[in-house]
Amino acid sequence: MYKVLIIDDDVPMLKYLKQLVDWNALDLQIVADTYSSVKALRLFDELRPDLVVSDIGLPQMDGLELASEMLRRRPEVRVIFLTCHEDFHYAQKALKLSVDDYLIKDELTAEQLAQSLEKSVRLLRAAKAQTEQLTYREDWSRHANVLRDSFFKQLLRGGDAAYLTESAARLGLVWDQPSYLLALGYVSYYDVLSRYAHKDLPLIRYGVANIAAELAGEFEGITTFNDGEGLAVLLNYRPSLKWNAQEHLLAFLAKLQAKGTTFFASSSADKLAVTEIGAAHRRMAAERYVAFYTEHPVTVLPAAGLPHAYHPGAGGFEQEYAELSQAVRDHDEALLEKALAGIRRSTLELQPEPASFVHQCADRLRLVELQYRAFSGETLYACLQQTLTLGDALGLMGLKLRQIMNGRRLGEPQASKEPKLQTIDQYIAQHLAETITSIDIATHLYLNPSYFSRYFKKLSGENFTDYVHRYKMKIAADLLEKTKDSIEVVALRCGYSDRTYFSKVFKKYIGVTPGEYKSRSSMM
């Protein structure tokens, strides 16, 4: 029901207007009436009426001025004017305000008033519908990606076919054919990390998903989804001898395929029903290594039930791995390329089980890192474990080895630290077996402890506790490699009385446990 405010300086006229028509029957409710234009403005702000019925000839502020101010405050309000004046200039001014009607009091009948009110109600309803539609479109645009993601999760869970296709239709997806083909795509980690920071990976994936969604408009039956780790592409089609569905899907993937992006598609023999998409997605994700040794950016998976055979184990490649270590030691880019090319040739010929090979690559990288004390966190290792092609794995391996080469040249002096950090390092080394706090260092440097914490973070880029742990773990690693001290003794020498806690800290900053480090060091 719409709210109405009536304004007239003639009190009997106010009573007459309220009784002249059945306001409720017109979906209207009179929320207030007044004879004062000043009071009318206050009521207008408090009650926020949808429709104002006002006399023009009001004292203090006439109806035209009053309506103009009301429309300035709330442009959506509807206005009907009443007046005893028949002069055309009043009507002309009223029309300029875009009011709904202009009624002469002396000639006013119930039918005339009802017709004017009905007109205002129609306009109010139309405006409301337009606003709701606009709001819906804005909400839809704002939440479209969330709704698509939610639907995709439902699609993977499965369910009733009619419900799934109806849900797709509500998202504007016309899936009116009986069969589906599925393809999954992944952005190369090496391609991203060689040009961008790891934190940019979600943004790169989002960008690829947007490009894919836009391109899908050019290919009939294609729908794309961002599935978190990569891109899912669905083709909805009707099998036909005159039209090759898989070629249509592969043409889309070829056009979308960017440098370093890997796609693999379901076999044309795997015609999927909408209820089978989730199971197919899980199977393809589980068989993601099927494209590991292919040089082609788009791979068609074998039909369901035809697993790929790999050579057991990860192979030796001892000579190549020794050359990688030598390349880092000698800062020899040519030898590094030769060793990586040798590993590529051998693995393509032997085709060891991909997960085992990737694990072996990670182990060898850690040995080189440990050998040259080039500890730089776990980000690249986490990405390496998720690579889906040999090229991506070897690319990351080469990237890591070049970082080690460029970060530390064997036999060359390290860049000197800022003098304050040198002083702090010296203090930590002199008090290695003690628990060192920021207060201890602040006192040593004659600084306020509170100021020192902020100053140190700005100076080193990390908090003081992490800095001390990292410094001590590098010394601990050196002791484990070059002395015969037990892990317990090394822990005590570095100020850690609890071996379990020491092992936890060591693994956080070095990447392996003290026992694993000591064992690997003895192998080198």
C-alpha positions as CSV (number, residue, x, y, z in Angstrom):
1,M,0.0,0.0,0.0
2,Y,1.4,3.4,-1.0
3,K,1.5,6.3,1.5
4,V,-0.2,9.6,0.8
5,L,0.3,13.1,2.3
6,I,-2.6,15.7,1.7
7,I,-1.9,19.4,2.0
8,D,-4.6,22.1,1.8
9,D,-5.0,25.4,3.8
10,D,-8.8,24.8,3.7
11,V,-9.5,22.4,6.6
12,P,-13.0,21.4,5.4
13,M,-11.4,20.6,2.0
14,L,-9.1,18.2,3.8
15,K,-12.0,16.3,5.3
16,Y,-13.9,16.3,2.0
17,L,-10.9,14.8,0.1
18,K,-10.4,12.0,2.7
19,Q,-14.1,11.0,2.4
20,L,-14.5,11.5,-1.4
21,V,-13.0,8.2,-2.5
22,D,-12.1,4.8,-1.0
23,W,-8.4,5.3,-0.6
24,N,-7.7,1.8,0.6
25,A,-9.4,0.3,-2.4
26,L,-7.0,2.2,-4.6
27,D,-4.0,0.7,-2.6
28,L,-3.4,4.0,-0.9
29,Q,-3.1,5.0,2.8
30,I,-3.4,8.6,4.0
31,V,-0.5,8.8,6.5
32,A,-0.9,12.5,7.3
33,D,-2.7,15.7,6.3
34,T,-1.9,19.4,7.1
35,Y,-2.8,22.9,6.2
36,S,0.8,24.3,6.6
37,S,3.5,24.0,3.9
38,V,6.2,24.3,6.6
39,K,4.7,21.4,8.5
40,A,4.2,19.5,5.3
41,L,8.0,19.5,4.6
42,R,8.7,18.1,8.1
43,L,6.0,15.4,7.6
44,F,7.4,14.7,4.2
45,D,10.9,13.9,5.6
46,E,9.5,11.9,8.5
47,L,6.9,9.8,6.8
48,R,8.4,9.6,3.3
49,P,5.1,9.4,1.4
50,D,4.9,8.0,-2.1
51,L,2.2,10.4,-3.3
52,V,1.5,14.1,-2.4
53,V,-1.9,15.7,-3.1
54,S,-1.4,19.4,-2.6
55,D,-3.2,22.7,-3.0
56,I,-1.3,25.3,-5.0
57,G,-2.5,28.3,-3.2
58,L,-0.8,27.8,0.2
59,P,0.5,30.6,2.5
60,Q,4.2,31.0,3.3
61,M,5.3,28.6,0.5
62,D,2.9,28.0,-2.4
63,G,2.3,24.5,-3.7
64,L,4.5,24.8,-6.7
65,E,7.5,25.8,-4.5
66,L,6.7,23.1,-2.0
67,A,6.4,20.4,-4.7
68,S,9.7,21.6,-6.3
69,E,11.5,21.2,-2.9
70,M,9.9,17.8,-2.3
71,L,11.0,16.6,-5.7
72,R,14.5,17.9,-5.1
73,R,14.7,15.8,-1.9
74,R,13.0,12.7,-3.4
75,P,12.7,12.7,-7.2
76,E,10.6,9.5,-7.1
77,V,7.6,11.0,-5.3
78,R,4.4,11.5,-7.3
79,V,2.4,14.8,-7.1
80,I,-1.2,15.8,-7.8
81,F,-2.2,19.4,-7.7
82,L,-5.5,20.9,-6.5
83,T,-6.4,24.6,-7.1
84,C,-9.2,27.0,-7.3
85,H,-7.3,28.9,-10.0
86,E,-7.9,28.1,-13.7
87,D,-5.2,30.4,-15.0
88,F,-3.1,28.5,-17.5
89,H,0.3,29.7,-16.1
90,Y,-0.3,27.6,-13.0
91,A,-0.8,24.5,-15.0
92,Q,2.2,25.3,-17.2
93,K,4.4,25.5,-14.1
94,A,3.0,22.3,-12.8
95,L,3.7,20.5,-16.0
96,K,7.3,21.7,-15.8
97,L,7.5,19.9,-12.5
98,S,6.3,16.7,-14.2
99,V,3.4,16.3,-11.8
100,D,0.8,13.6,-12.5
101,D,-2.3,15.7,-12.7
102,Y,-3.8,19.2,-12.2
103,L,-7.4,19.2,-10.8
104,I,-9.7,22.2,-10.3
105,K,-11.3,22.1,-6.9
106,D,-14.6,23.6,-8.0
107,E,-15.1,20.9,-10.6
108,L,-13.7,18.0,-8.7
109,T,-15.7,14.8,-8.6
110,A,-15.0,11.4,-7.0
111,E,-14.5,9.9,-10.4
112,Q,-12.0,12.6,-11.4
113,L,-10.0,12.1,-8.2
114,A,-10.1,8.4,-8.5
115,Q,-8.8,8.5,-12.1
116,S,-5.9,10.7,-11.1
117,L,-5.0,8.6,-8.1
118,E,-5.2,5.4,-10.2
119,K,-2.8,7.0,-12.7
120,S,-0.3,7.9,-9.9
121,V,-0.6,4.3,-8.5
122,R,0.2,2.9,-12.0
123,L,3.2,5.1,-12.2
124,L,4.4,4.1,-8.7
125,R,4.0,0.4,-9.6
126,A,5.9,0.9,-12.8
127,A,8.7,2.7,-11.1
128,K,8.9,0.1,-8.4
129,A,9.1,-2.7,-11.0
130,Q,11.8,-0.8,-12.9
131,T,13.7,-0.3,-9.7
132,E,13.4,-3.9,-8.7
133,Q,14.5,-5.0,-12.2
134,L,17.5,-2.7,-12.1
135,T,18.4,-3.8,-8.6
136,Y,18.1,-7.5,-9.7
137,R,20.3,-6.8,-12.7
138,E,22.9,-5.1,-10.5
139,D,22.8,-7.9,-7.9
140,W,23.0,-10.5,-10.7
141,S,26.0,-8.8,-12.2
142,R,27.6,-8.4,-8.8
143,H,26.9,-12.0,-7.8
144,A,27.1,-13.8,-11.2
145,N,30.5,-15.3,-10.5
146,V,29.5,-16.5,-7.1
147,L,26.3,-18.1,-8.4
148,R,28.2,-19.8,-11.3
149,D,30.7,-21.1,-8.8
150,S,28.0,-22.4,-6.6
151,F,26.2,-24.0,-9.5
152,F,29.4,-25.6,-10.7
153,K,29.9,-27.2,-7.3
154,Q,26.4,-28.6,-7.4
155,L,27.1,-29.9,-10.9
156,L,30.1,-31.8,-9.7
157,R,28.1,-33.2,-6.8
158,G,25.5,-34.5,-9.3
159,G,21.8,-34.9,-8.8
160,D,18.6,-35.0,-10.7
161,A,19.1,-34.2,-14.4
162,A,16.1,-31.9,-14.7
163,Y,17.1,-30.0,-11.6
164,L,20.6,-29.4,-13.0
165,T,19.5,-28.2,-16.4
166,E,16.8,-26.0,-14.8
167,S,19.5,-24.5,-12.5
168,A,21.7,-23.9,-15.5
169,A,18.8,-22.2,-17.3
170,R,18.3,-19.8,-14.4
171,L,21.9,-18.7,-14.9
172,G,21.2,-18.1,-18.6
173,L,22.9,-21.4,-19.7
174,V,21.0,-23.1,-22.5
175,W,21.8,-26.8,-22.2
176,D,19.1,-28.3,-24.4
177,Q,21.2,-31.1,-26.0
178,P,21.6,-34.6,-24.5
179,S,25.4,-35.0,-24.4
180,Y,28.5,-33.3,-23.0
181,L,32.3,-33.3,-23.4
182,L,34.6,-32.0,-20.7
183,A,38.0,-30.4,-20.8
184,L,40.2,-29.2,-18.0
185,G,42.9,-26.6,-18.3
186,Y,45.8,-25.5,-16.0
187,V,48.1,-22.5,-16.2
188,S,51.8,-23.4,-16.2
189,Y,53.5,-22.6,-12.9
190,Y,56.8,-21.9,-14.6
191,D,55.2,-19.5,-17.0
192,V,53.7,-17.6,-14.1
193,L,56.6,-17.7,-11.7
194,S,59.2,-16.7,-14.3
195,R,57.3,-13.5,-14.9
196,Y,55.2,-12.8,-11.9
197,A,55.1,-13.3,-8.1
198,H,53.4,-16.3,-6.7
199,K,50.8,-14.1,-5.1
200,D,49.7,-13.1,-8.6
201,L,48.7,-16.7,-9.5
202,P,45.0,-16.4,-8.5
203,L,44.8,-13.2,-10.5
204,I,46.3,-14.9,-13.6
205,R,43.8,-17.7,-13.3
206,Y,41.0,-15.3,-12.9
207,G,42.1,-13.4,-16.1
208,V,42.3,-16.7,-18.1
209,A,38.8,-17.6,-16.9
210,N,37.4,-14.2,-18.0
211,I,39.0,-14.5,-21.4
212,A,37.6,-18.1,-21.7
213,A,34.1,-16.9,-20.8
214,E,34.2,-14.1,-23.4
215,L,35.6,-16.5,-26.1
216,A,32.9,-19.1,-25.3
217,G,30.3,-16.7,-26.8
218,E,31.8,-17.4,-30.2
219,F,31.5,-21.2,-29.9
220,E,28.0,-22.7,-29.8
221,G,27.4,-25.0,-26.8
222,I,30.6,-24.0,-24.9
223,T,30.4,-23.1,-21.2
224,T,33.4,-22.3,-19.0
225,F,33.9,-22.4,-15.3
226,N,36.7,-21.4,-12.9
227,D,37.1,-24.5,-10.7
228,G,39.7,-22.9,-8.4
229,E,42.8,-24.7,-9.6
230,G,42.1,-24.2,-13.3
231,L,39.5,-24.0,-15.9
232,A,36.7,-26.4,-16.7
233,V,35.2,-26.3,-20.3
234,L,31.9,-28.0,-21.1
235,L,30.5,-28.6,-24.6
236,N,26.7,-29.4,-24.7
237,Y,25.9,-31.1,-28.0
238,R,23.8,-33.5,-30.0
239,P,25.8,-36.4,-31.5
240,S,25.7,-36.3,-35.3
241,L,27.6,-38.0,-38.1
242,K,27.7,-34.6,-39.9
243,W,29.4,-32.7,-37.0
244,N,32.4,-33.6,-34.9
245,A,31.9,-32.4,-31.4
246,Q,35.4,-33.1,-30.2
247,E,36.9,-31.1,-33.1
248,H,34.6,-28.2,-32.1
249,L,35.9,-28.4,-28.5
250,L,39.5,-28.7,-29.5
251,A,39.1,-25.7,-31.8
252,F,37.9,-23.7,-28.8
253,L,40.8,-24.9,-26.7
254,A,43.3,-24.1,-29.5
255,K,42.1,-20.6,-29.8
256,L,42.1,-20.1,-26.0
257,Q,45.4,-21.8,-25.4
258,A,48.0,-19.3,-24.2
259,K,51.7,-20.0,-23.9
260,G,52.3,-22.5,-21.2
261,T,48.7,-23.5,-20.6
262,T,47.9,-27.2,-20.6
263,F,44.5,-28.6,-21.5
264,F,43.2,-32.1,-21.6
265,A,39.9,-33.1,-22.9
266,S,37.7,-36.2,-22.5
267,S,37.5,-38.7,-25.3
268,S,34.8,-38.5,-27.9
269,A,33.9,-42.0,-26.8
270,D,33.0,-40.6,-23.4
271,K,29.7,-38.9,-24.2
272,L,28.5,-37.6,-20.8
273,A,25.0,-37.1,-19.5
274,V,24.6,-34.0,-17.3
275,T,24.5,-36.3,-14.2
276,E,27.9,-37.8,-15.2
277,I,29.9,-34.6,-15.4
278,G,31.0,-34.7,-11.7
279,A,32.3,-38.2,-12.0
280,A,34.1,-37.4,-15.2
281,H,35.7,-34.3,-13.6
282,R,37.0,-36.4,-10.7
283,R,38.4,-39.1,-13.0
284,M,40.1,-36.5,-15.2
285,A,41.6,-34.7,-12.1
286,A,42.9,-38.1,-10.8
287,E,44.4,-38.9,-14.2
288,R,45.9,-35.4,-14.6
289,Y,49.4,-36.8,-15.2
290,V,48.3,-38.4,-18.4
291,A,49.5,-35.3,-20.3
292,F,52.8,-35.2,-18.4
293,Y,55.1,-36.3,-21.2
294,T,53.3,-34.7,-24.1
295,E,54.8,-31.8,-25.9
296,H,51.3,-30.7,-27.2
297,P,49.4,-28.1,-25.2
298,V,46.1,-29.9,-25.7
299,T,45.8,-33.6,-25.0
300,V,42.8,-35.9,-25.5
301,L,42.5,-38.4,-22.7
302,P,42.1,-42.1,-23.5
303,A,38.5,-43.4,-23.1
304,A,37.5,-44.3,-19.5
305,G,39.0,-47.6,-18.3
306,L,42.2,-47.3,-20.4
307,P,44.9,-46.3,-17.9
308,H,48.3,-45.1,-19.1
309,A,51.3,-47.3,-18.3
310,Y,54.4,-45.7,-16.7
311,H,57.9,-47.1,-16.0
312,P,58.1,-47.9,-12.3
313,G,60.2,-45.6,-10.2
314,A,61.7,-42.3,-11.1
315,G,64.8,-43.3,-12.8
316,G,68.4,-42.5,-11.9
317,F,69.8,-39.5,-13.9
318,E,72.7,-39.4,-11.5
319,Q,75.1,-37.9,-14.0
320,E,72.6,-35.2,-14.9
321,Y,71.9,-34.3,-11.3
322,A,75.7,-34.2,-10.6
323,E,76.0,-31.8,-13.6
324,L,73.3,-29.6,-12.1
325,S,75.2,-29.3,-8.8
326,Q,78.4,-28.6,-10.7
327,A,76.7,-25.9,-12.8
328,V,75.5,-24.1,-9.7
329,R,79.0,-24.4,-8.2
330,D,80.7,-23.1,-11.3
331,H,78.0,-20.6,-12.2
332,D,77.9,-22.4,-15.6
333,E,74.7,-21.6,-17.5
334,A,75.6,-23.8,-20.5
335,L,76.2,-26.8,-18.2
336,L,72.9,-26.2,-16.5
337,E,71.0,-26.2,-19.8
338,K,72.9,-29.3,-20.9
339,A,71.9,-31.2,-17.7
340,L,68.3,-30.2,-17.9
341,A,68.1,-31.2,-21.6
342,G,69.6,-34.5,-20.7
343,I,67.0,-35.1,-18.0
344,R,64.3,-34.2,-20.5
345,R,65.6,-36.7,-23.1
346,S,65.9,-39.5,-20.6
347,T,62.5,-39.0,-19.0
348,L,60.7,-38.7,-22.4
349,E,62.3,-42.0,-23.4
350,L,61.8,-43.8,-20.1
351,Q,58.6,-42.1,-18.9
352,P,58.9,-42.8,-15.2
353,E,55.8,-42.4,-13.0
354,P,55.3,-38.6,-13.0
355,A,54.5,-38.1,-9.2
356,S,57.7,-40.1,-8.3
357,F,59.8,-38.1,-10.8
358,V,58.5,-34.7,-9.5
359,H,59.3,-35.9,-5.9
360,Q,62.8,-36.8,-7.0
361,C,63.2,-33.4,-8.6
362,A,62.2,-31.7,-5.4
363,D,64.6,-33.8,-3.4
364,R,67.5,-33.0,-5.7
365,L,66.7,-29.3,-5.5
366,R,66.7,-29.4,-1.7
367,L,70.2,-31.1,-1.7
368,V,71.6,-28.3,-3.9
369,E,69.9,-25.7,-1.6
370,L,71.4,-27.3,1.4
371,Q,74.8,-27.5,-0.2
372,Y,74.9,-23.8,-0.9
373,R,72.8,-22.5,2.0
374,A,70.3,-20.9,-0.4
375,F,67.1,-21.3,1.6
376,S,64.3,-19.3,0.0
377,G,61.0,-20.8,1.4
378,E,58.6,-23.5,0.2
379,T,56.6,-21.6,-2.4
380,L,58.4,-23.1,-5.5
381,Y,58.4,-26.6,-4.0
382,A,54.6,-26.4,-3.4
383,C,54.1,-25.4,-7.1
384,L,56.5,-28.1,-8.3
385,Q,54.4,-30.8,-6.6
386,Q,51.4,-29.6,-8.6
387,T,53.0,-29.4,-12.0
388,L,51.2,-31.5,-14.7
389,T,53.9,-31.5,-17.5
390,L,57.5,-32.4,-17.8
391,G,58.2,-29.0,-19.3
392,D,56.6,-27.2,-16.3
393,A,58.6,-29.3,-13.8
394,L,61.9,-28.8,-15.5
395,G,61.2,-25.2,-16.0
396,L,60.6,-24.7,-12.3
397,M,63.7,-26.7,-11.5
398,G,65.8,-24.5,-13.8
399,L,64.2,-21.4,-12.3
400,K,65.2,-22.5,-8.8
401,L,68.7,-23.4,-9.7
402,R,69.3,-20.1,-11.4
403,Q,68.0,-18.3,-8.3
404,I,70.6,-20.2,-6.3
405,M,73.3,-19.4,-8.9
406,N,72.5,-15.7,-8.9
407,G,72.0,-15.5,-5.2
408,R,75.3,-17.0,-4.2
409,R,78.4,-17.6,-6.3
410,L,80.7,-20.1,-4.6
411,G,83.9,-18.5,-3.4
412,E,82.6,-15.0,-3.8
413,P,82.1,-12.7,-0.8
414,Q,78.5,-12.0,0.2
415,A,77.1,-8.5,-0.1
416,S,77.8,-6.6,3.1
417,K,74.8,-6.1,5.4
418,E,73.6,-2.8,6.9
419,P,75.9,-2.0,9.8
420,K,73.2,-2.3,12.4
421,L,72.3,-5.8,11.2
422,Q,76.0,-6.8,11.4
423,T,76.0,-5.6,15.0
424,I,72.9,-7.7,15.7
425,D,74.3,-10.8,14.0
426,Q,77.5,-10.4,16.1
427,Y,75.4,-10.2,19.3
428,I,73.4,-13.3,18.3
429,A,76.6,-15.3,17.5
430,Q,78.1,-14.2,20.9
431,H,75.0,-15.3,22.8
432,L,74.1,-18.3,20.6
433,A,73.3,-20.7,23.5
434,E,70.9,-18.1,25.1
435,T,67.3,-17.2,24.4
436,I,67.6,-13.7,22.8
437,T,64.7,-11.3,22.9
438,S,64.2,-8.0,21.2
439,I,64.6,-6.3,24.6
440,D,68.1,-7.7,24.8
441,I,69.1,-6.3,21.4
442,A,67.3,-2.9,22.0
443,T,69.2,-2.6,25.3
444,H,72.4,-3.5,23.5
445,L,71.8,-0.8,20.9
446,Y,70.6,1.8,23.4
447,L,67.1,1.9,21.8
448,N,63.6,2.0,23.2
449,P,62.2,-1.6,23.0
450,S,58.9,-0.5,21.4
451,Y,60.7,1.6,18.8
452,F,63.2,-1.1,18.1
453,S,60.5,-3.6,17.0
454,R,59.2,-1.2,14.4
455,Y,62.7,-0.1,13.4
456,F,63.9,-3.7,13.0
457,K,60.9,-4.7,10.8
458,K,61.7,-1.8,8.5
459,L,65.4,-2.6,8.5
460,S,65.2,-6.3,7.8
461,G,61.7,-6.9,6.3
462,E,60.8,-9.5,9.0
463,N,60.0,-9.6,12.7
464,F,62.9,-10.1,15.2
465,T,61.9,-13.6,16.3
466,D,61.9,-15.0,12.7
467,Y,65.3,-13.3,12.1
468,V,66.9,-14.9,15.1
469,H,65.4,-18.3,14.4
470,R,66.6,-18.1,10.7
471,Y,70.1,-17.0,11.8
472,K,70.4,-19.8,14.3
473,M,69.1,-22.5,12.0
474,K,71.8,-21.6,9.4
475,I,74.4,-22.0,12.1
476,A,72.7,-25.3,13.2
477,A,72.8,-26.6,9.6
478,D,76.5,-25.8,9.4
479,L,77.2,-27.6,12.7
480,L,75.2,-30.7,11.6
481,E,77.2,-30.9,8.4
482,K,80.7,-30.1,9.6
483,T,80.8,-31.6,13.1
484,K,79.9,-35.0,14.6
485,D,77.7,-33.4,17.3
486,S,74.4,-35.1,17.9
487,I,71.2,-33.2,17.1
488,E,70.6,-32.7,20.9
489,V,74.0,-31.1,21.3
490,V,73.6,-28.8,18.3
491,A,70.2,-27.8,19.6
492,L,71.7,-26.9,23.0
493,R,74.6,-25.0,21.4
494,C,72.0,-22.9,19.6
495,G,69.9,-22.2,22.7
496,Y,67.1,-24.8,22.3
497,S,66.7,-27.1,25.2
498,D,63.8,-29.0,23.7
499,R,64.8,-31.2,20.8
500,T,61.2,-31.5,19.5
501,Y,60.8,-27.7,19.4
502,F,64.3,-27.4,17.8
503,S,63.3,-29.9,15.1
504,K,60.1,-28.0,14.4
505,V,61.9,-24.7,14.0
506,F,64.7,-26.2,11.9
507,K,62.2,-27.7,9.4
508,K,60.3,-24.4,9.2
509,Y,63.4,-22.5,8.1
510,I,65.5,-25.2,6.4
511,G,62.8,-27.2,4.8
512,V,63.7,-30.6,6.3
513,T,64.2,-32.1,9.8
514,P,67.6,-32.0,11.4
515,G,67.8,-35.8,11.0
516,E,67.1,-35.6,7.3
517,Y,69.5,-32.8,6.8
518,K,72.3,-34.7,8.6
519,S,71.6,-37.8,6.5
520,R,71.6,-35.9,3.2
521,S,74.7,-34.0,4.1
522,S,76.6,-37.2,4.6
523,M,75.6,-38.3,1.1
524,M,77.2,-35.3,-0.6
